Amino acid sequence: MALQVDTTHADERSSFGSDMSPGMYASRTWAEIPEYIHEGTFDDSWEKLDLLGRGSTSQVFRCRLKPRGGKGDNAELADVDAAVKIVTKRRLGVSKKARERALAHIRDEVTVLKELDHPCIIKLLASYETDSEVFIVTELLEGGELFDVIVEREHLHETEASKIVRRVAWALEYLHERDFIHRDLKPENLLLAHKDDTSVIKVIDFGFSKHCVNTKSFLGTQGYLAPEMLRRKEYTKAVDMWALGVCTYALLSGYLPFDDDPYDVSDDEDEDDKGDEGKSNTDMYEVKFPEEQWASVSEEAKSLIRALLRENPEERMTAREVMRHPWIHHSRSSRNYRKSLQSPANLRTRSESLNAAAASSEYTTPRRSAWKFFEKITPLRGGKK
């Protein structure tokens, strides 16, 4: 099976400029996957290499396709590395019920990823399951988390930030056209394919995603939850657009736009028009741009954020509309977008202060990526997935 450049979305990319052309997504991608890797076990098709990471329930290894003489030509794939996440089932929970629930989420994520094929979404190559383990093989992304890279930088220009948002919006447009809701879009779930190269960004972590038009389950990550989710109302793919607005705000300033606590939200419909201490929700979700953080940011960028962070989901900008917004569509030619943003310095300051606080507390090791605004939250109370 010859390795090819993925041109599936070439026409879409070319309409938004050369930075979204097929060539920018590397010439060596898993555009076509040999059928035989879906047969047998992980060890039948893959060689496990070095350890890349370890969590409480899983390990991630670099892996490489084994030669298969007589079953297809994979010579061009022989030195193209992939990543395998190996989940140990017995570590998924204390009780059998907890393990089964966690395993169902993993299987759901695999099912969703099998349906997706887009340059800005992580590509699933294969999956395997035994009595004791689950193996999820994906393309290898070695660039790390987007915001980690930004923290390490001295400068970030608005032009580059616009291109980053454009790629994420493009992925959301693809998902939403197929009636998928991600439901956990946040900076930690935006990975770079290559270190220090923001031209290839991938949306990851589809564990909370769902194929539906609307739903009511209450889950996600604090800080990125749309108002309708916090109120336990039925919601649509518009919740992803709210999360994109929060991510864009953070990308441009280094701060989150709102403080929220999902556990303080009332389930009483009569209380929906008021927040804490009788404060109206209109005031709670008023987007503000403090001069000290936003002085160098264009009005076009602010208008996009306002359109994404509209409290009424029906008035919120869609992914397709984002792709056609002036800040997205004309950023390459505008001199107004070439000023350096303060977000790298602001994120770095936050990282340093949180690391210092962690080091002086009972924690023996400072948190990795301490700029992160909130820890990952498991499915929140309030309904089934």
Residue, then its C-alpha position, 0 to 999 in steps of 0.5 A: m500500500a503506497l503512502q500518499v499525501d492526503t488530498t481528501h480536503a484539498d479543495e477546502r484548504s485551497s479556498f483559505g490560502s496556502d497555509m491550508s494546502p495539502g503540502m502543509y500537512a506533511s507529505r508522509t501521512w497515513a492517508e491510506i491504511p493497509e487493511y491487514i492491520h485490522e486483522g489479528t492482535f496489536d503484536d501481529s502488525w505493530e512493533k512497540l518501541d519507546l515509552l512516551g508517557r504514562g498515566s494512572t490507567s494507561q501507557v503510551f508507546r511509540c510504535r511502528l508497522k511490521p513488514r508484511g511480505g506478501k500481504g501488501d506493500n508497506a515499504e514506505l510505512a516501514d519507518v513512519d512512527a505511530a503512537v499506541k495507547i495501551v489501557t489496562k482494564r483492571r485499573l479503570g475503576v475499583s468496582k466492576k461497574a466503574r470499570e465497565r462505565a470507563l470502558a464504555h467511554i473508551r469504546d465510544e471514543v474509538t467508534v467516533l474516531k473511526e467515523l472521522d477523517h480530517p487533517c485537523i483531527i487526530k487520525l485513528l489507525a487501528s484498535y484492538e482489545t483483549d481480555s485485559e487491555v485495549f490498544i488504540v493506535t493513532e498517528l504520532l503527534e510529537g509537538g506537544e500541547l499548543f499552549d505549552v509551546i506558546v508559553e515557551r515562546e517570546h512572541l505570538h502574533e495575531t496573524e498566527a493566532s488567527k490561523i490557529v483558530r481557523r484550523v480548530a474552527w475547520a475541524l469543528e465545521y467538519l464535526h458539526e456537519r456530520d452531527f458530532i459534538h466534541r463537548d470537551l474542547k480546550p487548550e489541552n486537547l489541541l496538539l501540534a504534530h511537530k514541535d514549534d510548528t503551529s501549522v499542523i494542529k490536531v483536535i484530540d480526546f473524543g471521550f465526551s463526544k457524541h453523535c447527535v443533534n441535541t442532548k442534555s447530559f452534563l459533562g465537560t471541563q470547568g471554565y469551558l462549559a456553555p451557559e446552557m450546559l451549566r443550567r442543565k438545559e438541552y444543548t446543541k453543537a453550539v456548546d463547542m462554539w462557546a468553548l472555541g470562544v473561550c480558547t480564543y480569548a485565552l490564546l489572545s490574552g492569557y486569561l479566561p473570560f469568565d469565572d464559573d463554578p458548575y456546582d453552584v448552578s441551580d437546577d431550578e428553572d425559575e432561577d435561570d435569569k439570575g446568577d449569584e447574589g441576584k446578578s443577571n446572567t447578562d452581566m455574568y456573561e458580559v465579555k470584557f477586554p481589559e486595556e492592559q491585556w487587550a490594547s494591542v489586539s484588533e477589533e476584528a478579533k474582539s468581534l469574533i470573540r463576542a460572536l462566539l461568547r453570546e449567551n443565547p446559543e441560537e445567536r452564537m456564531t457557527a463554525r462555518e460562519v467563523m471560517r468566513h469572519p474577517w479576522i479569519h479570512h483576511s488575517r494574511s493580508s492585514r498589517n493590523y494583526r502583526k503586533s506581538l500579543q501579551s498572551p505568552a508572557n501572561l501564560r508564562t507568569r501564571s505558570e511560574s506563580l502556580n509552579a512556585a505555589a505548588a513547590s512550596s505546598e505539600y506537593t512534592t512535584p510542581r504540576r506539569s503545564a501549570w498555566k492550565f486554568f482548570e484540571k480535567i473534570t470527569p463526567l459531571r453529575g446530571g445525567k447519562k452520556 
